[in-house]
Amino acid sequence: MFFYYCDLAWRSIRKTPMLSMLMVLAISIGIGITITTLNVYKTMSYNPAGDRSEVINSVQLWSQGLDTWDDFISNITYMDAMNLRNNTELGLKAATYRTGLAMQSDNLKIEPVLQGVRVTDRDFFRIFSVPFVYGSYWDASVDLRPAYQVVISQKLNLRFFEGKNSVGKTVFLDRKPYQIVGVIDDWNPQPKYYDPLNGAFNDAEEIFIPFSLTGQEEFDVWGNTSGWKFEPMLTYNDRLTSEKVWIQFWTELNSEDEKQSLQGWLTRYVEQQRTIGRFTDTAKIPAEAVQISDIDKWLEDNDVVPKDNKILVGLSLLFLSVCLVNILGLLLTKFLKRAPEVGVRRAIGASREQIFSQYMVEVGMIGFIGGVVGLLWAWGSLTALHSYFAMEQSVTGLDASMWIITPLIAISTAVLAGVYPAWVVCRTKPSVYLKAQ
Amino acid sequence: MLHIKPILSSLMRSKSAPILLLLQIILSVAIVANASFIINERLSLMQRESGYAEDQILTFSVYNFDPAIDNIKQNEVDQLILRALPNVIDASYSNMLPLSGSGWMDRWVDSPNEDTAKSTPGFAFYLGNEHLLNVMGAKLIAGRNFSADEINTNLGDSGMLALVSQPLAKAFWGDESPLGKTMYQGDQTVTVVGVVDKLQGAWIDHENFEYSVIQNIDFGGSSSNKTYMVRALPEHIPALEEAIRKALNAENPNRVLDNFQTLTELKSLTYSNHRLMATVLSIMVVLLLLITALGLTGMVMFNIQRRTKQIGTRRALGANKRDIIQYFMVENYLICIVGGVIGGMLALVLGQQLMSLYSLPMVPMIYPIISVIGLLIVTTLAVIVPAAKAANISPAMATRSV
């Protein structure tokens, strides 16, 4: 029966080509726009941490003076980072910031590359589950006593060492020799959740060096440095002893207990810092002057999904509803026109349910065609977004879930639009039309 | 004359179609009003004068990776090389690039006493030498530029001078001239020597975007990573990148030259989100109007078919073609106006939601009104064709099928 209805539906669609095209156009445009904005939204709001989202936590401190910022700042000072690194109660922990260095190898034929570099502790690789191809992260002792060791990406390994196991080899960063201890596999989480502060959809760094080198190597900071009081930064040491915030601190908390104990430690820390004259804004009680953010909160606080995008999703859903109302009107028009035909069918013995399902099949078919065309629209507009507005590929690639979401939206839109017209038409009284014939 | 009463009663008889139409118009007005408001807001952001000779400025970064390089000296030598290049009007180091989205922000206070001092609003903090103003193409409207012998190389030096942008001067000193004023950063003093007409900062969405300061520090020697701006006529810019690479690498090859961009390109990149929003919303509005118009045409056509007999009868009873067209038009306008009023209110409610959720400004009344007018025009076009067709139904039709 279903295929017979499909056949009938197809005939009916072909009988009024203009009207059918109009409906398909309306539904496809509505779906195209909705899918486009939803797709961008979905990829932007993706949480790469997955089920580790609650385990990975960053720490923020209210270290500022009076009348400064309204909210917690994502970064912390070097002093606080060092004190947190020395907190032995914590399991995995890593301070991190971004710098840039020029990389060369012994082979001078290969041109040097200027690369973003992540300066961090060894636990960074474990906290963020960075996959290794060769070797591993540096030894725990390196985090305490600096050593010139480096972890590079497989891509750089291909460039400088033809992809062979380069562990133990030497590369030069700004002309200084560093020993390779590990090579990581392709790792580029999108959004770049471990540091979304300067472009949440930028690529991950490909060079990782120990945080403990910071003091002696005085790396430039390729990220935000914010200060709330006047502190001249004439030397690098001024930066290290200043109240300026520029470092992110990450830790792994496996249970509510661990979180509570960190909270307790931080509260005591704030109290202690206040006694030595830091954390001068005392409007917040010490327990509230600290913030532990899991990945969900962190991504939210750092506005990884721009507000514009949320507005677009809302407007496109409204747009879809206009299309829905539009199709509803057109379907009603079309079905009512066929009321005489229905009258005859009813008189011959078709039940209301049969008429209803026949028309719903037709509606579903229009929805299906509209969905397919809409997916094409979405694909086209995402491609356009990528090429004309410098939007990242990762955001404009069609998300796999859209293959399920699109037909779902298409069919449900069509069905929503079709129920009322089909119901009206199936209630047609045969007698009225038989009389008129 | 408009026969509103019979039209109303006929609308009331078959309610579902006009209600659907009404619903569609309500939603359309709400969307179009909010969308066009956002579009207009973004466009006006993009049209602000920057104060720079945008298409004449080429920017790039230099990274000297050899620790043996004396950055202070290299910075001086590099700038001399840049200025000596053919077709180059002027060149200068700058600690930050205008309109780029990243840079330094700072503030001054007006007295050394921290407790009583009044702070200026935050401003974009450009550091550069006496050439920077000329490279930027910014207009000095009062006071003077720095002279070559006044340029410092360190943040801690004494003898700090500053140029301030006119909006910053207005915001802090009002009508008083800022020339000669002494400002403080900790113990350090800064003397204002000039006012620049317009000098935008780096952050296009920041409320202090127009507040800027140039201080007389050539900071290019402070680190191995720095940015330069070179000014040349637009026709000379394309060949400039190659010339710069060649000249600077010949001087010292141990560096990476990168990020060659004109200020126009930089600006377009920074504004790309706003452009995207304006474009997407414009497309949405056009499509929305198109779909509404097409849907309306379809429904009116159907109505006319259904009412062929009725129209024929009216014609037979003496109604002329104009009356028939008028009938459909008035019917359309009735629905449009009712829908417009409700839709306008919905638009304001929606705008209020957006405002509270995303701190967007309130939608002014004018946008719903313009949207309703726009919709009236579009629906007129959509109705007039089928209505004219209806007017051509001959009176004989009325009697034929009876």
Contacts between the chains, C-beta under 8 A, distances in Angstrom:
chain1	res1	chain2	res2	distance
A	18	B	298	7.8
A	19	B	298	5.9
A	22	B	294	5.4
A	22	B	295	7.0
A	22	B	298	5.6
A	25	B	291	7.4
A	25	B	294	7.3
A	26	B	291	5.0
A	26	B	294	7.4
A	26	B	295	6.7
A	29	B	287	5.4
A	29	B	291	6.5
A	30	B	291	7.8
A	33	B	284	6.4
A	33	B	287	7.4
A	100	B	63	7.1
A	100	B	225	6.7
A	101	B	65	7.1
A	102	B	63	6.2
A	102	B	65	3.4
A	102	B	255	7.9
A	102	B	256	5.7
A	112	B	65	6.6
A	112	B	256	6.6
A	113	B	256	7.7
A	114	B	63	5.1
A	114	B	65	7.4
A	114	B	256	4.0
A	114	B	258	6.3
A	174	B	65	4.7
A	174	B	66	7.7
A	174	B	67	6.4
A	174	B	224	7.5
A	175	B	65	6.4
A	175	B	66	5.7
A	175	B	67	5.6
A	175	B	68	7.9
A	175	B	254	8.0
A	176	B	67	7.4
A	198	B	102	7.6
A	220	B	223	5.7
A	220	B	224	7.4
A	220	B	225	5.5
A	230	B	185	5.3
A	230	B	186	4.5
A	231	B	186	7.8
A	232	B	155	6.0
A	232	B	156	5.8
A	232	B	185	7.9
A	232	B	186	6.5
A	232	B	188	7.4
A	233	B	155	6.9
A	234	B	154	6.8
A	234	B	155	6.0
A	234	B	156	4.7
A	306	B	273	6.9
A	307	B	358	4.5
A	308	B	273	6.5
A	308	B	276	7.9
A	308	B	277	5.1
A	310	B	357	7.8
A	310	B	358	7.1
A	311	B	38	7.2
A	311	B	354	6.4
A	311	B	358	6.5
A	311	B	360	7.9
A	312	B	277	7.4
A	312	B	280	6.4
A	312	B	281	7.9
A	314	B	354	8.0
A	315	B	31	6.1
A	315	B	34	7.0
A	315	B	35	6.3
A	315	B	281	7.3
A	315	B	284	6.6
A	316	B	284	7.2
A	318	B	27	6.2
A	318	B	30	7.0
A	318	B	31	5.2
A	319	B	31	6.3
A	319	B	284	6.0
A	319	B	287	7.8
A	319	B	288	6.2
A	321	B	27	6.0
A	322	B	24	5.8
A	322	B	27	4.7
A	322	B	28	5.8
A	322	B	31	6.9
A	322	B	288	6.2
A	322	B	291	6.9
A	322	B	292	7.1
A	323	B	291	6.2
A	325	B	20	5.7
A	325	B	23	5.0
A	325	B	24	4.5
A	325	B	27	6.8
A	326	B	24	5.8
A	326	B	291	5.7
A	326	B	292	7.0
A	326	B	295	4.0
A	327	B	295	7.9
A	328	B	20	5.6
A	329	B	17	6.3
A	329	B	20	4.2
A	329	B	21	6.4
A	329	B	24	7.1
A	329	B	295	6.0
A	329	B	298	7.8
A	329	B	299	5.4
A	330	B	295	6.1
A	330	B	298	5.4
A	330	B	299	7.0
A	332	B	16	6.2
A	332	B	17	6.4
A	332	B	20	7.0
A	333	B	17	7.2
A	333	B	298	6.6
A	333	B	299	5.6
A	333	B	302	4.1
A	334	B	302	7.7
A	336	B	302	7.9
A	336	B	306	8.0
A	337	B	302	6.5
A	337	B	305	7.4
A	337	B	306	7.8
A	385	B	276	7.1
A	389	B	272	5.2
A	389	B	273	7.9
A	389	B	275	6.8
A	389	B	276	4.4
A	389	B	279	7.8
A	390	B	269	6.3
A	390	B	272	5.4
A	391	B	276	7.4
A	420	B	16	7.7
A	424	B	16	7.5
